[in-house]
């Protein structure tokens, strides 16, 4: 049997390990592609998206509260004085 293995072209004595190397390279490429896809989806690299371009992401801590106040004011649920008073409290001014 050893003679058959040794007479095969370019195999040498370690002929039983030949499937391991292509499988290893294949798994390496699968892992690299999976990492690239995950990186682009999560924003680790690639084009950077600004916070303003992301829908639903407030740029400052009080942005959501200010938006809610503006909606209530637009619907007529509060007067001018109430609106401006609450906005000044949100922005850190004295009421």
Buried (B, 14 or more C-beta within 10 A) or exposed (E): EEEEEEEEEEEEEEEEEEEEEEEEEEEEEEEEEEEEEEEEEEEEEEEEEEEEEEEEEBEEEBEEBBEEBEEBBEEEEBEEEEBBBBBEEBEEEEE
